[in-house]
């Protein structure tokens, strides 16, 4: 028995398929979702969404969002930055981190809107680099796995 999982970001569908289990970084902690789960609506924190089919696991970074769980489908509406960790470009993430750090070190928090945007960019870059370090064997960009 499987459950449908759809992970959607602002500009694209990141993942769609039938899976055995979905593990979400819920605001109150990690949530394991199996088929026939009770309906739940939760916010997501920065972290990793894990989907497992058979013995194969796919991992996706997520920078917040919401998830709706129904007995036969999990729908994740992810904030910016959701992607398969195999697709993360480490060089690009490091450059984004450096840009954000430079901007924040030369700017006052009084410039609220731009400052908050750059803080969020720094958090996303740090998330990408952290998941690459934790879940990939090397920091090199790895081609996406066959689905």
Order of alpha helices (4+ residues) and beta strands (2+ residues): beta-beta-beta-beta-beta-beta-beta-beta-alpha-alpha
